[in-house]
Amino acid sequence: MNNNYHRKKDPERVQEQLLEAASLIAARDGIASLSLNAVARQAGVSKGGLLHHFHGKQELIHALFSRLLAHMEERIMALMEADPNPEGRFSRAYLMYLADIGETDESRQLALLSLAMPNEMVLRKCWRDWMLGHLAQADELDRSYVGNLVRYAADGLWLSELTEGPTLSQTERKDLVNRLAEMTQGGRDKSIPSVGNVMGQE
């Protein structure tokens, strides 16, 4: 019985090894260097073993992005659950997640995969579905132009620091993040139009 259990778990362990290897290569060398041979070699698995789990590079990249998105989801949900103010909670958690992620491997992988989105329709759909799923459950402020402005500003601050390095002092950066967070607190303008209304959508 124990042997059967371990045999059932082995494929999951190998798949995790492959994703860890892909994650390391993507963070260190970039998406362009994410070849099947390189990932198999890094994971200590044969190329045939890799192809048993992932049928090609695109499927591997998608799995890597889904894994990263799941971790991001976990962090953002924890921030939302700890936040007593329901107004703008998703946008505030999104801001705080990106403001705190820093120059980590997770941040570099997210940047590389985000920059690959224009040429990877599967990644774009994965990200769009994740964002729209949150906005469908979010409040009016999150769906308003204010919520979008805060999330776009968070994206810009994170990517700017990752690509250009710090351009603000610690005090300036803290003030900027705090000001953006204040914009999501609500209770000021109850007539904020939603993005759908601004764009003429339902």
Helices and strands as residue ranges (DSSP letters): H 2-29, G 31-33, H 36-43, H 47-53, H 57-81, H 89-101, H 105-116, G 117-119, H 121-137, H 140-143, H 145-164, H 170-183, H 195-198
